[in-house]
Amino acid sequence: MRLLYINNDGGGFADFIDVTEDTTVEQFFKDQMRGSKPDDFLIRVNRQPVPREYVLKEGDRVTITPTKIEGAEI
Amino acid sequence: MEDKKNLIRMADKIQEELIRLKHSRYLELMRQLTTFAGQLQELTAQSKKMGASLVNSWFSAADRCCKGVNRLLSDIPHSVSKLRQLTNAPQEELPKLSTLFDELIQVQQEFGCLEVNNTENTISVITESITLDDVYLGPFRIQLELKKFSELYTVSPYHVIALSPNPAATDETVTHPHVSNEVLCEGDGCVAIRTALEQGRLSDFFTMVRSILTTYNPDSPYVALIDWDGDVCYDCGYVTSREYIYYCCYCEHDYCENCSTYCRCCDETCCLGCSEQCSYCEDQVCMNCMKECAECDSACCSSCLEDNICPNCKEEMEKDNEEQECKTSETKEDGNPGQPEKSETQIKLAS
């Protein structure tokens, strides 16, 4: 099934990707953000916070935004 | 909570600005392409010149060509990278009005508040109070200005305003380690923030700005948090913690350890400018304890002065007095204090 995945980590791309049926948000995060901790990200599905066991559906909009971004001096 | 009508009106304005932004993106792309094409033309010209120089064995001309080519080779990667940035991102369709409306609703949910000003064309949210490494920085207003939206590639279209400012001791325009003059230096978030704005993802934009504000990067701040609350030495400008700052009660300024001293007479702390060295004992003393000798006018500390006279003058005076006393006693012994030389002359004349 296809869903819209918006990754605000790094370049901040938005793209449609294919995932297997019955994928939970937790599994999706593990697959997409290898080595990252979920606590360091704001995860929204269809603009809403969801529990980790939420099963993704066709056409869902998943947004992953880091809660820690390092600013800098110009 | 913002009125629904207001939000729809604002969503409509955002859509208009996104169209303008798209136009300005293409304009920027054109500008960069023109620059790049110019660089390639110049490279071709240099290549021709180089060929002619070699045919004629004009080595100094060939050297000049090398320098020109080298300069161009430094400039071209920069142009290529800019062009890549502008052409890489897929040119997606503009978000629908309903999507933009949903974005505004999401911002409202994420931040608990959203201020939409349809007159000024601004959208603002307020962060919670921010404290980084035990330094209180207060809450910040993130204010997106739609008027500047289309200038995204040249200026920052939003401001970060400290609502309860606790600026750095050294620079009052720095209200956060990564904010100067209300402009956030996005660092690692730069590309993602720009992409979010280009795509009208306002909720992502505001949350990413908040993520930068709640994170401290000690490698590249405008002012490091370790120096945040420090006081500045009035003399040398060195920033140090308050416990190592000394107040001079004469000029009423704060000084660091190196620029301050204490009076050896009264123990009062003062700066180097308000203290002087005693010309006799060479101790550093404050202005109040520094006096002038009534005899020689030299600067001398009150400890060294005796009856307003410095030890040197005192010694001389004592010597003078002693001599005077000696002379007086000698003349008394001779019995004829008025004509001693005369008698001597008389002796000489006699001989």
Chai-1 contact restraints between the chains, C-beta under 6 A:
chainA,res_idxA,chainB,res_idxB,connection_type,confidence,min_distance_angstrom,max_distance_angstrom,comment,restraint_id
A,N8,B,A192,contact,1.0,0.0,6.0,A-B,restraint_1
A,N8,B,D204,contact,1.0,0.0,6.0,A-B,restraint_2
A,N8,B,M208,contact,1.0,0.0,6.0,A-B,restraint_3
A,G11,B,V191,contact,1.0,0.0,6.0,A-B,restraint_4
A,G12,B,A192,contact,1.0,0.0,6.0,A-B,restraint_5
A,G12,B,T195,contact,1.0,0.0,6.0,A-B,restraint_6
A,G12,B,A196,contact,1.0,0.0,6.0,A-B,restraint_7
A,L42,B,T207,contact,1.0,0.0,6.0,A-B,restraint_8
A,R47,B,Q106,contact,1.0,0.0,6.0,A-B,restraint_9
A,T65,B,D204,contact,1.0,0.0,6.0,A-B,restraint_10
A,T65,B,T207,contact,1.0,0.0,6.0,A-B,restraint_11
A,P66,B,S211,contact,1.0,0.0,6.0,A-B,restraint_12
A,T67,B,S211,contact,1.0,0.0,6.0,A-B,restraint_13
A,K68,B,T215,contact,1.0,0.0,6.0,A-B,restraint_14
A,I69,B,D188,contact,1.0,0.0,6.0,A-B,restraint_15
A,I69,B,G189,contact,1.0,0.0,6.0,A-B,restraint_16
A,I69,B,S211,contact,1.0,0.0,6.0,A-B,restraint_17
A,I69,B,I212,contact,1.0,0.0,6.0,A-B,restraint_18
A,I69,B,T215,contact,1.0,0.0,6.0,A-B,restraint_19
A,E70,B,G187,contact,1.0,0.0,6.0,A-B,restraint_20
A,E70,B,D188,contact,1.0,0.0,6.0,A-B,restraint_21
A,E70,B,T215,contact,1.0,0.0,6.0,A-B,restraint_22
A,E70,B,N217,contact,1.0,0.0,6.0,A-B,restraint_23
A,G71,B,H178,contact,1.0,0.0,6.0,A-B,restraint_24
A,G71,B,C185,contact,1.0,0.0,6.0,A-B,restraint_25
A,G71,B,G187,contact,1.0,0.0,6.0,A-B,restraint_26
A,G71,B,I212,contact,1.0,0.0,6.0,A-B,restraint_27
A,G71,B,N217,contact,1.0,0.0,6.0,A-B,restraint_28
A,A72,B,C185,contact,1.0,0.0,6.0,A-B,restraint_29
A,A72,B,G187,contact,1.0,0.0,6.0,A-B,restraint_30
A,A72,B,S220,contact,1.0,0.0,6.0,A-B,restraint_31
A,E73,B,C185,contact,1.0,0.0,6.0,A-B,restraint_32
A,E73,B,S220,contact,1.0,0.0,6.0,A-B,restraint_33
A,E73,B,Y222,contact,1.0,0.0,6.0,A-B,restraint_34
A,I74,B,C185,contact,1.0,0.0,6.0,A-B,restraint_35
